[in-house]
Amino acid sequence: MRKSERKVAEYILANPDEIIHMRIVDLATEAQVSEPTVVRFCRAVGCSGFQEFKLNLAQQLASSPSFGQIAVTETDTIAEYKRKVFDSTVDTLLKVRDRIDDRALEAAVTAMAASKRVEFFGFGASGAVAADAQHKFFRLQLATAAHSDHHIQNMSAMSMQAGDVVVAISQSGRTKALLRSMSMAKEQGALVVGLAPSGSPVAQQASIPLEVDVEEDIEIYTPLSSRIAHLVVIDVLAIGVAQRKGPQLQEHLLKLKQGLYTLREDKH
């Protein structure tokens, strides 16, 4: 954008709730620009004019209360960046909750509940999500593993059989090594569930895509909300599988919980 258009953008980001009640002349005065500059700004962000921009902004504010208020800066106090990190994560989770396909979730739960072997593949931050998933699912009377090493992923994928399930986790949806492991698993007859952004190669190659779209802030201070969203989707899958397995699994989980009591200090 031009310098004058950036002044409009900066004022709007700092005062989003006020904009929807302003006239174009009011915004031009407050941002210290001309009215045509406001119009050019609106067109630069894909709107035909100021009225359409205000309508879009009002809809965004209604669905995302923290819009424009979650970017962490180096001058923030601990109270300010605490609120921003929490608000950003909550905002992300609500968006993912409302957008994720229930039919795809149902298909993934059905496949995982019927499988005897479920493995989780991921690299980097997604590798941590895979490890957390393995910790949840091994308690559900399934043979589970989590792999974040490319070579081990490939060997594991090559040992898959029909009816086995691989859950491929990727925040970018474009990791070449993960795509190769997914392809190998499918060649062996396994079903691949993909947690990745919609339209990404991982989502397109998955047998069952669970599309998780998170707009990450590209600034240096960035709460990695996509990791949290993936963790919650894994929780949803685990609850679904546990529900499918019924009372027998509940008895098993109760035994596991009771077995952990001996590892804890008594309350005084």
Secondary structure as UniProt FT lines:
FT   HELIX           3..14
FT   HELIX           16..19
FT   TURN            20..21
FT   HELIX           24..31
FT   HELIX           35..44
FT   TURN            45..46
FT   HELIX           50..63
FT   TURN            65..68
FT   TURN            74..75
FT   HELIX           78..99
FT   HELIX           102..114
FT   STRAND          117..121
FT   HELIX           125..137
FT   HELIX           138..140
FT   STRAND          143..147
FT   HELIX           150..158
FT   TURN            162..163
FT   STRAND          165..169
FT   HELIX           176..187
FT   TURN            188..189
FT   STRAND          191..196
FT   TURN            198..199
FT   HELIX           201..205
FT   STRAND          208..211
FT   HELIX           225..245
FT   HELIX           247..260
FT   HELIX           261..263
//
